[in-house]
């Protein structure tokens, strides 16, 4: 088993597609409990995109300024889950939870690997109804064969698990609702593709 990372440590979060880095950015470790990892993506964090052609085309974020544009987000994921939960704030105000369906995290020496599988769920913090996002994009990936039947089934099972947790009022991520980053955490510098082995 890989050693755990320490709070405050800067590690890499990589999206791997076609066996290569499709998207790479630094995050700061909030907690590493072995079976649960929480990292913080700071506003204005540099994003790095893998060179060359990819089966899914260029990463959608590569069409914009290559930095994280939104307010910082806390990304929380349990080891075997095919989703991460992102705490979204606007300044000091908690806005809600953004559930990002993705491959389970794979731990490495320098950080964590995953791949966003397109489907998302927005859970507003004010108790209003949840909203699915990128449903058509998910179906398009599935129809094109870019998502294997196993990957699509994995996303559907994860989506059912999340909606069940929310409907029962038992979301495990609620303990992170009031978390805020320490004021002295600076934005990490860029990490280049292929530099982490």
C-alpha positions in Angstrom: 0.0 0.0 0.0 1.2 3.5 -0.9 2.1 5.8 2.1 -0.6 8.3 3.0 -0.2 12.0 2.1 0.0 14.6 4.8 -2.4 17.6 5.3 -1.1 20.6 3.4 1.1 18.5 1.0 0.7 19.4 -2.7 0.0 16.4 -4.9 -1.1 15.8 -8.4 -4.6 15.0 -9.6 -4.5 13.5 -13.1 -7.2 12.5 -15.5 -5.9 9.6 -17.5 -7.2 8.8 -21.0 -5.7 6.5 -23.5 -3.0 5.6 -20.9 -1.8 9.2 -20.9 -2.3 12.4 -18.9 -5.4 14.2 -20.4 -5.6 16.8 -17.6 -3.2 17.4 -14.7 -3.3 19.9 -11.9 -1.9 20.3 -8.4 -4.2 20.0 -5.3 -3.4 20.4 -1.6 -4.2 17.5 0.7 -6.8 18.2 3.4 -7.1 14.7 4.7 -5.9 11.2 3.7 -7.7 8.6 5.8 -6.7 5.7 3.5 -10.3 4.9 2.5 -11.2 8.6 2.1 -9.2 11.4 0.5 -10.0 15.1 0.6 -8.0 17.6 -1.5 -8.4 21.3 -2.2 -8.3 22.8 -5.7 -7.5 26.5 -5.3 -9.0 29.2 -7.5 -6.5 30.1 -10.3 -4.7 26.8 -10.0 -2.8 26.2 -13.3 -4.2 23.4 -15.4 -2.0 21.4 -17.8 -3.3 19.4 -20.7 -1.6 16.4 -22.3 -0.2 16.9 -25.8 -1.3 15.1 -28.9 -4.6 13.5 -30.0 -6.9 11.8 -27.6 -9.8 9.4 -28.3 -12.3 11.8 -26.7 -10.7 14.8 -28.4 -9.2 17.8 -26.4 -10.2 18.2 -22.8 -13.2 20.6 -22.7 -11.4 22.9 -20.2 -8.5 23.3 -22.7 -10.6 25.7 -24.7 -10.4 28.3 -21.9 -7.7 30.1 -19.9 -5.6 27.2 -18.5 -6.4 28.0 -14.8 -9.2 26.9 -12.5 -11.7 29.8 -13.0 -14.2 29.1 -10.2 -13.8 29.6 -6.5 -11.7 26.9 -4.8 -13.4 23.5 -4.3 -12.9 20.8 -1.7 -12.9 17.4 -3.6 -13.8 14.4 -1.4 -13.7 10.8 -2.5 -13.9 7.4 -0.9 -11.5 4.8 -2.3 -13.9 2.5 -4.0 -16.6 5.0 -5.1 -17.0 5.9 -8.8 -17.7 9.5 -7.8 -16.2 12.4 -5.9 -18.2 15.1 -4.1 -17.1 18.7 -4.5 -18.0 21.2 -1.8 -18.9 24.5 -3.6 -18.7 27.8 -1.9 -19.1 31.4 -3.2 -16.9 33.4 -0.9 -18.0 32.4 2.7 -21.4 31.1 1.6 -21.9 27.4 1.1 -23.7 26.8 -2.2 -24.0 23.1 -2.4 -22.5 19.8 -3.4 -21.4 18.9 -6.9 -21.2 15.1 -7.5 -18.7 14.2 -10.2 -19.1 10.7 -11.5 -15.6 9.4 -12.3 -13.4 6.3 -12.1 -12.4 5.4 -8.6 -9.2 7.1 -7.5 -5.9 5.2 -8.1 -3.3 6.2 -5.6 0.3 6.8 -6.9 3.5 8.1 -5.5 2.8 11.7 -6.6 -1.0 11.9 -6.1 -4.2 10.4 -7.6 -5.4 9.3 -11.0 -9.0 9.2 -12.2 -11.1 10.0 -15.3 -14.3 12.1 -15.3 -17.1 10.0 -16.8 -19.2 13.1 -17.7 -22.4 12.7 -15.7 -22.8 15.1 -12.7 -25.4 15.9 -10.1 -25.9 19.3 -8.4 -27.3 19.2 -4.9 -28.1 22.7 -3.8 -27.3 23.6 -0.2 -30.7 25.3 0.3 -32.6 22.0 0.1 -34.1 22.7 -3.3 -34.3 19.7 -5.7 -31.1 18.2 -7.1 -30.4 18.6 -10.8 -28.6 16.2 -13.2 -26.0 17.8 -15.5 -24.3 16.6 -18.7 -26.8 13.8 -19.2 -26.8 14.1 -23.0 -23.0 14.2 -23.1 -22.9 11.0 -21.0 -25.3 9.3 -23.4 -23.3 10.5 -26.4 -20.1 9.0 -25.0 -21.9 5.8 -24.4 -23.5 5.7 -27.9 -20.1 6.4 -29.5 -18.4 3.6 -27.7 -16.0 6.0 -25.9 -17.5 4.7 -22.7 -17.5 0.9 -22.4 -20.7 -0.8 -21.3 -18.9 -1.6 -18.0 -18.0 2.1 -17.4 -21.6 3.2 -18.2 -23.0 0.6 -15.8 -20.5 1.7 -13.2 -21.8 5.3 -13.5 -25.4 4.2 -13.3 -24.7 2.2 -10.1 -22.9 5.1 -8.6 -25.7 7.5 -9.5 -28.2 5.1 -7.9 -26.1 4.9 -4.7 -25.8 8.7 -4.5 -29.5 9.3 -5.1 -30.3 6.7 -2.5 -28.0 8.3 0.1 -29.6 11.8 -0.6 -33.2 10.5 -0.5 -32.5 8.8 2.9 -30.9 11.9 4.2 -27.6 10.0 4.8 -24.9 11.6 2.6 -21.6 10.7 4.2 -20.0 13.9 2.9 -22.1 16.3 5.1 -19.4 16.4 7.7 -17.3 18.5 5.3 -20.1 21.2 4.8 -18.4 23.9 6.9 -14.8 23.2 5.9 -12.7 26.2 4.7 -9.1 26.3 3.5 -6.5 27.8 5.8 -5.8 31.4 4.9 -2.1 30.8 4.4 -2.6 28.2 1.6 -1.1 29.6 -1.5 -2.0 28.5 -5.1 0.4 25.7 -6.1 2.6 26.1 -9.1 2.0 24.1 -12.4 2.9 20.5 -12.9 3.9 19.4 -16.4 2.7 16.4 -18.3 5.0 13.4 -18.1 7.0 14.8 -15.2 5.5 12.5 -12.6 6.4 8.8 -12.7 
